[in-house]
Amino acid sequence: MATDLRLKETELQTITEQLVESYSDCGRMHHLGHEPLPGRDQVAAILNDLHEVLYPGYGVRKNLHTGNIGYHVGNLIDRLHDQLTEQIHRALRHDRCKSDPDFDCEGEAQQKAFALLRRLTTVRKTLESDVEAAFRGDPAARSQHEIIFSYPGLDAITTYRLAHELFLLGVPYIPRIMTEIAHNKTGIDIHPGATIGAGFFIDHGTGVVIGETTEIGENVKLYQGVTLGALSFDRDDAGELVHSSYKRHPTLRDNVIVYANATILGGQTVVGEGAVIGSNVWLTKSVEPYAVVVLDNPQHKVKGGRGRTVHEALMYQI
């Protein structure tokens, strides 16, 4: 059947009008008539350049050596200055400058860009301890190179450490965009407001959630599926959630290990130094240093067996 051009014209016009009308009805779901916001693609490009600076030779540019590394990094830093200043300016302009027109958004954006770039050397030192923790903590790792090239946990931690610096600088929007890019890529969700010490290792990684007010000490190891979340949320007199940074996520002291699919909740929950939390544990109370928290061995019942196919046997497993 041939395309009906008259139907197309009338139907598409009706759909367009309905959508435009919805922009008024759902006023919080558009950004019309305002200065441009930071761009997700632009923030992703900044992250790529930052990774190039932090891990030279592992990214797009190969064949780097002592003779050309200064030139390469200089170009990246120059580009990062311009990209960061523009995107931070957009974020500040939307978040601050509309209510305070005398605030120098562009000048403040440049200063925050400089502040992040100055911190990169320190961030590299912390990431070196994270790489070493991964190598020490994973017997399957063949080298630090393999970890930097391929481990999703390190990818997520690297992005978090960069986003956390911007979070501490008071930059809106961009830190969360960064960590959500990593979340989408790795399945690891780390809020940029979390505080995480050096030597941090996430093994396997998928499904890990670390909330905004989580505090993690040094040399902590998490396995896949771990949740460091909130036990409850404060509400105002109208019953609405209170959006603030009050302490609602747990604290893990130095040298803690948390095994797969454990859930630790609550701002008053403290896991003491050197404690071990076993798989599938649900924890809402504090744990003393060097304690081991595990579930009792679950009891399994299996019906059937000899003479049955594997599929038939599994059907009877409880």
C-alpha angles and dihedrals in degrees: 000000000000121000113268102227094188091053090048092052096049097040096047091048090053092048091049092050092049092051094047090050090052089059087069095041093048097038096165094059100069138057103212125154095015137107113275119276125224112288121239092215091050092050089049089053090051090052091052091052092046090052089051089054095045096044106027115193096021097083137052097316114068131176094052118161140162091280097058106021094092092054092046095048092043091057091048094049091049091051092044091053091056096042094046094046092052096046095042089047090055092049094048093044091056096041102038117005098065091062093037109037092177092060112110099231097173094048091047090048091055092050091051090048090053090047092055093046091050089054095055094090091055091045089054091055091052092047090051088060089049091053091048091049090053092050093048093044102047119061089192092063111104097188145345087258091062090051094051093045100046120008113111091200092061091045091055093043092049092052091045093053091052093045091047091058090054090045090055089049090058096246110158126220099356098080092053092045088054096050092044089054087055091044091054091048101042107020089239115124114200118166111224090230094064117108113228127177129219124284094041118164130184110191115211088342110199113138098015113145123190116183129221100262097039115131118204124183129212127301095015121159126203129185129211121297097022116149122201098185148145123283094203141349131236115241132197126234090278092054094251122139115264108235104210142111098258113147107273103141129073132265122232116195126213121305096013120154121203117189129214122309096359116149121210116183140182140049093249094051112108123183106205126232115289095007121148121216113197130221119291093007115152107210128184100151131070121266126215121241115282093008120144116219117193139153118250111261106276117237117238128199120198122188123196124017129150113063095017127106118247090253092052092048092051091052088063096046115113 
